[in-house]
Amino acid sequence: MMERDATRTVIVDDFHLADSADQHRMLDAARDGRFGRVVLVTQQIDPALHALYKVRDSMQVISAENLAFSLGEVAELLACESGGSHDQAYTVHTATGGQPMLTRMLLNDQGVRAEHIVGEWLAHIVPAAVRSVVLRWSLAPLMDESLATRLTPGIEATEALDMVEQWGMGKSDPEGVFAFHPTVLTAARRIASREVSAREQEELRRTSLAWLFTHPSHSQHITSDLFRWYYPEVPYSATGHPPRDAMQLNIAPAVELLPSNTLPADHKAKTMRAILQSVDELVPSVEVLAIVRQSVDHLLMLPPERDREAAVYRELAILSLLWSAKRYGECAARRDVLLRAARELDPHLASGVWPATYSGLLSSSVASTLTCDMTGAEALLLAQGADHDPRRRARRRIQHAFILAMRGEVSRARHLLDAESVDRTGAAEWDVRLAVTQAAILLESGTAHDALRVLQGVEPDLARSPDWPYALIVTARSHLAIDPILGAVELSRLMAQHGTRPMTPELEDLLRSALADLAAASGDVVRARKLLNEGSQLRIAQRLTAARLGLAHGDRSAASDLERLLEDDDLWPRLQAQAYLLLSVYRYRAGNEVYAADALKSALAIADGHGIRLIQSLVPKSDLAAIAQGAGLALPQNVNQTNPMESALSAVTLTQRESVLLHHLATPIRLRDIADEEFVSLNTVKSQAASVYRKLGAKSREAAVREALRRGLLKP
C-alpha cells in the first residue's frame, strides 16, 4: 500500500477478486486512518468481512448484483453531485489485470448525466498518462497503431493502445482498428475542446484526414464521424443516419487537404458543408449547386500545380464537388485529367496520395458507367494497377463485373465474381451495384425470378445509389421474361419514386428504351411510342426499340439505321446481338433470305461468345424460326417461355380496302353508312370487317380498334 496521506482518496476496484491477505491489508490501512477516504468497489459483500467494512466513517462500499451499479452510487463515489468537490487526490488500485469494474459500471448507462460523470472520471481519477492519450485520440474517430504514432509521438503506440483498452475505454476490431466507447468519446471530446489548443486540434484533424486516405477500408464510418465532429452545424449531422454516398465521401477530404493558398479557409469550410449537405439530397439544392459551381470554377482558374501530390488532391476535390452536384457527366469528362495527374506521381511516394488516387480513379470509373461509357470506365480500372487494400479490390472487382454485365459479356462477368467471393460491402451504393450485376447475370442464365429477388433485396437502398436507373433497367428486362403487364405496373411505381432524380442523357436513353420495350410487350404500343418521342433524341438503345416497333406496322426504314448502328465499334455485345437479330427479320421480310441468314449467324455468334440467353427477346420468334430453318441453324433456348412481343411484333398485312375500313371502324359511323360512303354493298363491308377482325385476333369492333392501336396501325 502507499504511504500515509490523509488528503488522498483510495479507490480499490474489483475488491472481491483480491485474495484474503490483500483484502485485510486494505482494511487495516483504512482502520488506521492512513487515507482520507477509502472506497471499495466490489460485486458482492463477503459476510466474513462485513463487520470490518464499517471500521471508519471514511470507508465506503459500493456493491452491485451482476455489475449493475447506479449512477447515484457513481456520483457519490466521485463526489461530483450534491455540492461535492475534488479537493482530494485519487488513486485507483485494481485487484486484477482485466477491465476495471468501475469502468464497466460507468459505461453501463448512457445520456447526458452519464457523460458528465464519465467526464469527471476522466478529469480526476484516470491516470494523467492515460488521460493525455485519450484526449488527443478522441479528436480522431477511429485509431490504429499508425495513427496513434502520428497523434501521440513519443509514446509507444502498442503500449498506449493496450493501456487505454485495459481501462475499458474502447476496443480494437480484428483488423487492429480501435474505437472508443461512445460515452467516453463524447466526454473526452468535450474536455479536449477546452484543453487542446485550436491550432493543435487543426493539426490533429488534418493528420486524421490524411490517415483516412491511407485506410479506405474504414472510410464510411471514419468519414461520417469526422464530419459530424468537425462540422456539427451541418443538418446531416443531426439526422444520425450513416453516410449515403461512400463514393463521394471517400474523396471529400481532398478538399481539406488542398494547400492553404488554393481555397480561403472560410470558402473551404463552406465548400465542405455543401458536400455534406448534398449527402442526404436526392436532388441537389440550389444552394449546393451554387457553391459547387463557384468552387469548381475557382479551382479550374488556378494555375497548374507544380507539386504533383497537390495536383492530384485538386482533381480529387473537383471530382468530389461535381459528384455532390450529381454532375456525373462532368465527373466522367475529367477522368483523363485525373489519370494524367496520377501517372505523373512518383511511384515511390510514401503518403496517403496513392490510396486517395485509387479511390478517385474508382469513383471516376463509376461516373463513366453513369454516362454509359463502359470502355472508358474499364480503362480507368486498368490504370489503377496493383492495389493492396482488400475492400477496395473487392469494389474494383464489382465495378469490372458490372461493366461486363451491362455490356452483355455475361460469361466474363460471372467468372470475375466466381473467381473470388464478393460479399455485401456495407456501403449502399456498392451493394446496389453488386445486386444489379448479379441480377443481370442471373437473368441471362435463365432465372428471371431469382434476378428480381436480388433486386428487391436492395430496393430500400436505391434512394442512396446513383445506379437506380440500371436497377430499373434490369428489373424491366426481368419482367419481360415473366409477366410484362405486371412489370409495367411495377416500373410505374418505381419511376414515381425515383424518376425525378438526376441522370445522364445516355443513361436516360437506356432507361427509356427498357420502359418502352416493357410497355410494348404489355400491349401498350401507344405508351411505348410516347416514351420514345419524349426523348430529346433517339440514341442507340431507343433506336433499337424504334426498330422493334417498326416491325409491327411494316416500316422498313429502320433497316438502314440498324446497319449504321452496327458500324459502331463500341456497340455493346448485347445491343449488337439485338441489332443483328432485328436486321435479320427486316431482311427476311424484304425477301433477302441470304442476308437474313448471315445477320442471324452473326447474332448467334455474339450470343454464344458472351453467354447471352435473352437473345430472342422482343424479336418475333416465328420469323427467326423460319430464317433458322432455311439456313440450317439451331436457335438457342430463350429465357422466355413465350415471346411477349410475338403477337405485338408479328406483321399484320391489310389490303388497301381493309386499311380504309379499319379507319372507318375507329369512328362512330355505322357499317351501312360505311358501305354507302365507299359505294359497296353492306355484305362486302361485313366480309371485309370479318377479315380485319381475324387478322387482328379480335372478336368485336371495339377489340379490333384497341388491337390496331396497340400495334400502331391506328394513331390515337
Secondary structure, DSSP 8 states (H G I E B T S, - for coil): ----EEEEEEEEETGGGS-HHHHHHHHHHHHTT-EEEEEEEESS--GGGGGGGGS-TTEEEEE-STT---HHHHHHHHT-STT----SEEEEEESSSSS-HHHHHHTT--SHHHHHHHHHHHHHTS-HHHHHHHHHHTTSSSB-HHHHHHHSTTS-HHHHHHHHHHTTSEEE-TTS-EEE-HHHHHHHHHHHHHHS-HHHHHHHHHHHHHHHHH-GGGHHHHHHHHHHHH-TTSHHHHH----S-HHHHHHTHHHHTS-TTTS-HHHHHHHHHHHHHHHT-SS--HHHHHHHHHHHHHHHHS---SSHHHHHHHHHHHHHHHHHTT-HHHHHHTHHHHHHHHHTS-TT--STHHHHHHHHHHHHHHHHHTTT-HHHHHHHHHHT-----HHHHHHHHHHHHHHHHHHT-HHHHHHHHHHS-----S-HHHHHHHHHHHHHHHHHTT-HHHHHHHHHHTGGGGGG-TTHHHHHHHHHHHHHTT-HHHHHHHHHHHHHHHTTS---HHHHHHHHHHHHHHHHHTT-HHHHHHHHHTSSS--HHHHHHHHHHHGGGT--THHHHHHHHTT-TT--HHHHHHHHHHHHHHHHHTT-HHHHHHHHHHHHHHHHHHT---TTTTS-HHHHHHHHHHHT------SSSS-TTHHHHS-----HHHHHHHHHHTSS--HHHHHHHHT--HHHHHHHHHHHHHHHT-SSHHHHHHHHHHHTSS--
